């Protein structure tokens, strides 16, 4: 379930250091992937994935279930959008 503005604002006021580090890693991943077509040699994404896995295990128990779900399912773009306060499901067909 999306946070909605009030839920997102409440969440943003209580964001943890782990969540900040996850967002930084997700942004690094996105930037690195965008460089892939022209990079030579190709960047190694494994360290970023390993960092994300480790940070995911460090999330507090009261972390939003949507965020936890996105990270466990490796839906990294949705996790990044969620952390940025954007509804990751917006615009998708929900049939």
PyMOL commands that place a pseudoatom at each C-alpha (Angstrom):
pseudoatom trace, name=CA, resn=UNK, resi=1, chain=A, elem=C, hetatm=0, pos=[0.000, 0.000, 0.000]
pseudoatom trace, name=CA, resn=UNK, resi=2, chain=A, elem=C, hetatm=0, pos=[1.477, 3.377, -0.976]
pseudoatom trace, name=CA, resn=UNK, resi=3, chain=A, elem=C, hetatm=0, pos=[2.294, 5.758, 1.826]
pseudoatom trace, name=CA, resn=UNK, resi=4, chain=A, elem=C, hetatm=0, pos=[0.279, 8.737, 0.677]
pseudoatom trace, name=CA, resn=UNK, resi=5, chain=A, elem=C, hetatm=0, pos=[1.592, 12.217, 1.371]
pseudoatom trace, name=CA, resn=UNK, resi=6, chain=A, elem=C, hetatm=0, pos=[0.979, 12.246, 5.133]
pseudoatom trace, name=CA, resn=UNK, resi=7, chain=A, elem=C, hetatm=0, pos=[2.472, 8.771, 5.575]
pseudoatom trace, name=CA, resn=UNK, resi=8, chain=A, elem=C, hetatm=0, pos=[5.445, 9.670, 3.417]
pseudoatom trace, name=CA, resn=UNK, resi=9, chain=A, elem=C, hetatm=0, pos=[6.050, 12.901, 5.341]
pseudoatom trace, name=CA, resn=UNK, resi=10, chain=A, elem=C, hetatm=0, pos=[5.859, 11.055, 8.665]
pseudoatom trace, name=CA, resn=UNK, resi=11, chain=A, elem=C, hetatm=0, pos=[8.239, 8.440, 7.275]
pseudoatom trace, name=CA, resn=UNK, resi=12, chain=A, elem=C, hetatm=0, pos=[10.716, 11.060, 5.975]
pseudoatom trace, name=CA, resn=UNK, resi=13, chain=A, elem=C, hetatm=0, pos=[10.915, 12.616, 9.422]
pseudoatom trace, name=CA, resn=UNK, resi=14, chain=A, elem=C, hetatm=0, pos=[11.941, 9.246, 10.866]
pseudoatom trace, name=CA, resn=UNK, resi=15, chain=A, elem=C, hetatm=0, pos=[14.212, 7.911, 8.109]
pseudoatom trace, name=CA, resn=UNK, resi=16, chain=A, elem=C, hetatm=0, pos=[17.026, 5.772, 9.488]
pseudoatom trace, name=CA, resn=UNK, resi=17, chain=A, elem=C, hetatm=0, pos=[20.716, 5.904, 8.623]
pseudoatom trace, name=CA, resn=UNK, resi=18, chain=A, elem=C, hetatm=0, pos=[20.398, 2.452, 7.077]
pseudoatom trace, name=CA, resn=UNK, resi=19, chain=A, elem=C, hetatm=0, pos=[17.645, 3.687, 4.776]
pseudoatom trace, name=CA, resn=UNK, resi=20, chain=A, elem=C, hetatm=0, pos=[19.783, 6.688, 3.808]
pseudoatom trace, name=CA, resn=UNK, resi=21, chain=A, elem=C, hetatm=0, pos=[22.644, 4.320, 2.955]
pseudoatom trace, name=CA, resn=UNK, resi=22, chain=A, elem=C, hetatm=0, pos=[20.282, 2.097, 0.951]
pseudoatom trace, name=CA, resn=UNK, resi=23, chain=A, elem=C, hetatm=0, pos=[19.055, 5.097, -1.037]
pseudoatom trace, name=CA, resn=UNK, resi=24, chain=A, elem=C, hetatm=0, pos=[22.650, 6.147, -1.735]
pseudoatom trace, name=CA, resn=UNK, resi=25, chain=A, elem=C, hetatm=0, pos=[23.502, 2.614, -2.902]
pseudoatom trace, name=CA, resn=UNK, resi=26, chain=A, elem=C, hetatm=0, pos=[20.398, 2.490, -5.104]
pseudoatom trace, name=CA, resn=UNK, resi=27, chain=A, elem=C, hetatm=0, pos=[21.332, 5.802, -6.712]
pseudoatom trace, name=CA, resn=UNK, resi=28, chain=A, elem=C, hetatm=0, pos=[24.893, 4.544, -7.240]
pseudoatom trace, name=CA, resn=UNK, resi=29, chain=A, elem=C, hetatm=0, pos=[23.494, 1.398, -8.874]
pseudoatom trace, name=CA, resn=UNK, resi=30, chain=A, elem=C, hetatm=0, pos=[21.270, 3.423, -11.178]
pseudoatom trace, name=CA, resn=UNK, resi=31, chain=A, elem=C, hetatm=0, pos=[24.136, 5.703, -12.196]
pseudoatom trace, name=CA, resn=UNK, resi=32, chain=A, elem=C, hetatm=0, pos=[26.481, 2.778, -12.783]
pseudoatom trace, name=CA, resn=UNK, resi=33, chain=A, elem=C, hetatm=0, pos=[23.925, 0.898, -14.895]
pseudoatom trace, name=CA, resn=UNK, resi=34, chain=A, elem=C, hetatm=0, pos=[23.431, 3.978, -17.075]
pseudoatom trace, name=CA, resn=UNK, resi=35, chain=A, elem=C, hetatm=0, pos=[27.176, 3.966, -17.795]
pseudoatom trace, name=CA, resn=UNK, resi=36, chain=A, elem=C, hetatm=0, pos=[27.211, 0.291, -18.828]
pseudoatom trace, name=CA, resn=UNK, resi=37, chain=A, elem=C, hetatm=0, pos=[26.637, 0.760, -22.603]
pseudoatom trace, name=CA, resn=UNK, resi=38, chain=A, elem=C, hetatm=0, pos=[29.739, 2.918, -23.044]
pseudoatom trace, name=CA, resn=UNK, resi=39, chain=A, elem=C, hetatm=0, pos=[31.967, 1.734, -20.202]
pseudoatom trace, name=CA, resn=UNK, resi=40, chain=A, elem=C, hetatm=0, pos=[35.059, -0.258, -21.032]
pseudoatom trace, name=CA, resn=UNK, resi=41, chain=A, elem=C, hetatm=0, pos=[35.701, -2.307, -19.011]
pseudoatom trace, name=CA, resn=UNK, resi=42, chain=A, elem=C, hetatm=0, pos=[32.182, -2.879, -17.771]
pseudoatom trace, name=CA, resn=UNK, resi=43, chain=A, elem=C, hetatm=0, pos=[31.668, -1.881, -14.118]
pseudoatom trace, name=CA, resn=UNK, resi=44, chain=A, elem=C, hetatm=0, pos=[31.308, -4.635, -11.548]
pseudoatom trace, name=CA, resn=UNK, resi=45, chain=A, elem=C, hetatm=0, pos=[27.830, -4.412, -10.007]
pseudoatom trace, name=CA, resn=UNK, resi=46, chain=A, elem=C, hetatm=0, pos=[28.325, -7.280, -7.556]
pseudoatom trace, name=CA, resn=UNK, resi=47, chain=A, elem=C, hetatm=0, pos=[29.742, -5.084, -4.751]
pseudoatom trace, name=CA, resn=UNK, resi=48, chain=A, elem=C, hetatm=0, pos=[26.709, -2.797, -4.963]
pseudoatom trace, name=CA, resn=UNK, resi=49, chain=A, elem=C, hetatm=0, pos=[24.321, -5.762, -4.862]
pseudoatom trace, name=CA, resn=UNK, resi=50, chain=A, elem=C, hetatm=0, pos=[26.184, -7.215, -1.894]
pseudoatom trace, name=CA, resn=UNK, resi=51, chain=A, elem=C, hetatm=0, pos=[26.019, -3.874, -0.053]
pseudoatom trace, name=CA, resn=UNK, resi=52, chain=A, elem=C, hetatm=0, pos=[22.276, -3.642, -0.709]
pseudoatom trace, name=CA, resn=UNK, resi=53, chain=A, elem=C, hetatm=0, pos=[21.748, -7.189, 0.581]
pseudoatom trace, name=CA, resn=UNK, resi=54, chain=A, elem=C, hetatm=0, pos=[23.737, -6.422, 3.736]
pseudoatom trace, name=CA, resn=UNK, resi=55, chain=A, elem=C, hetatm=0, pos=[21.930, -3.134, 4.357]
pseudoatom trace, name=CA, resn=UNK, resi=56, chain=A, elem=C, hetatm=0, pos=[18.565, -4.841, 3.842]
pseudoatom trace, name=CA, resn=UNK, resi=57, chain=A, elem=C, hetatm=0, pos=[19.364, -7.253, 6.663]
pseudoatom trace, name=CA, resn=UNK, resi=58, chain=A, elem=C, hetatm=0, pos=[20.108, -4.262, 8.919]
pseudoatom trace, name=CA, resn=UNK, resi=59, chain=A, elem=C, hetatm=0, pos=[16.704, -2.622, 8.478]
pseudoatom trace, name=CA, resn=UNK, resi=60, chain=A, elem=C, hetatm=0, pos=[14.804, -2.105, 11.733]
pseudoatom trace, name=CA, resn=UNK, resi=61, chain=A, elem=C, hetatm=0, pos=[11.760, -4.279, 12.413]
pseudoatom trace, name=CA, resn=UNK, resi=62, chain=A, elem=C, hetatm=0, pos=[9.373, -1.340, 11.946]
pseudoatom trace, name=CA, resn=UNK, resi=63, chain=A, elem=C, hetatm=0, pos=[10.573, -0.621, 8.385]
pseudoatom trace, name=CA, resn=UNK, resi=64, chain=A, elem=C, hetatm=0, pos=[7.724, -0.135, 5.949]
pseudoatom trace, name=CA, resn=UNK, resi=65, chain=A, elem=C, hetatm=0, pos=[6.555, -3.449, 4.536]
pseudoatom trace, name=CA, resn=UNK, resi=66, chain=A, elem=C, hetatm=0, pos=[6.538, -2.066, 0.976]
pseudoatom trace, name=CA, resn=UNK, resi=67, chain=A, elem=C, hetatm=0, pos=[10.191, -1.062, 1.180]
pseudoatom trace, name=CA, resn=UNK, resi=68, chain=A, elem=C, hetatm=0, pos=[11.189, -4.375, 2.709]
pseudoatom trace, name=CA, resn=UNK, resi=69, chain=A, elem=C, hetatm=0, pos=[9.226, -6.215, -0.014]
pseudoatom trace, name=CA, resn=UNK, resi=70, chain=A, elem=C, hetatm=0, pos=[10.886, -4.255, -2.846]
pseudoatom trace, name=CA, resn=UNK, resi=71, chain=A, elem=C, hetatm=0, pos=[14.369, -4.868, -1.473]
pseudoatom trace, name=CA, resn=UNK, resi=72, chain=A, elem=C, hetatm=0, pos=[13.824, -8.563, -0.804]
pseudoatom trace, name=CA, resn=UNK, resi=73, chain=A, elem=C, hetatm=0, pos=[12.442, -9.038, -4.310]
pseudoatom trace, name=CA, resn=UNK, resi=74, chain=A, elem=C, hetatm=0, pos=[15.339, -7.038, -5.787]
pseudoatom trace, name=CA, resn=UNK, resi=75, chain=A, elem=C, hetatm=0, pos=[12.910, -4.456, -7.180]
pseudoatom trace, name=CA, resn=UNK, resi=76, chain=A, elem=C, hetatm=0, pos=[15.555, -1.795, -6.773]
pseudoatom trace, name=CA, resn=UNK, resi=77, chain=A, elem=C, hetatm=0, pos=[13.923, 0.885, -8.912]
pseudoatom trace, name=CA, resn=UNK, resi=78, chain=A, elem=C, hetatm=0, pos=[10.707, 0.590, -6.892]
pseudoatom trace, name=CA, resn=UNK, resi=79, chain=A, elem=C, hetatm=0, pos=[12.688, 0.725, -3.636]
pseudoatom trace, name=CA, resn=UNK, resi=80, chain=A, elem=C, hetatm=0, pos=[14.481, 3.876, -4.807]
pseudoatom trace, name=CA, resn=UNK, resi=81, chain=A, elem=C, hetatm=0, pos=[11.239, 5.525, -5.857]
pseudoatom trace, name=CA, resn=UNK, resi=82, chain=A, elem=C, hetatm=0, pos=[9.612, 4.582, -2.538]
pseudoatom trace, name=CA, resn=UNK, resi=83, chain=A, elem=C, hetatm=0, pos=[12.518, 6.083, -0.584]
pseudoatom trace, name=CA, resn=UNK, resi=84, chain=A, elem=C, hetatm=0, pos=[12.265, 9.237, -2.695]
pseudoatom trace, name=CA, resn=UNK, resi=85, chain=A, elem=C, hetatm=0, pos=[8.571, 9.553, -1.852]
pseudoatom trace, name=CA, resn=UNK, resi=86, chain=A, elem=C, hetatm=0, pos=[7.258, 8.525, -5.264]
pseudoatom trace, name=CA, resn=UNK, resi=87, chain=A, elem=C, hetatm=0, pos=[4.540, 5.895, -5.573]
pseudoatom trace, name=CA, resn=UNK, resi=88, chain=A, elem=C, hetatm=0, pos=[6.319, 3.024, -7.384]
pseudoatom trace, name=CA, resn=UNK, resi=89, chain=A, elem=C, hetatm=0, pos=[3.001, 1.552, -8.492]
pseudoatom trace, name=CA, resn=UNK, resi=90, chain=A, elem=C, hetatm=0, pos=[1.670, 4.777, -10.058]
pseudoatom trace, name=CA, resn=UNK, resi=91, chain=A, elem=C, hetatm=0, pos=[0.742, 4.280, -13.647]
pseudoatom trace, name=CA, resn=UNK, resi=92, chain=A, elem=C, hetatm=0, pos=[0.694, 0.495, -13.570]
pseudoatom trace, name=CA, resn=UNK, resi=93, chain=A, elem=C, hetatm=0, pos=[-2.396, -1.476, -14.429]
pseudoatom trace, name=CA, resn=UNK, resi=94, chain=A, elem=C, hetatm=0, pos=[-3.795, -3.079, -11.260]
pseudoatom trace, name=CA, resn=UNK, resi=95, chain=A, elem=C, hetatm=0, pos=[-6.149, -5.628, -12.776]
for i in range(1, 95): cmd.bond("trace and resi %d" % i, "trace and resi %d" % (i + 1))
show_as sticks, trace
zoom trace
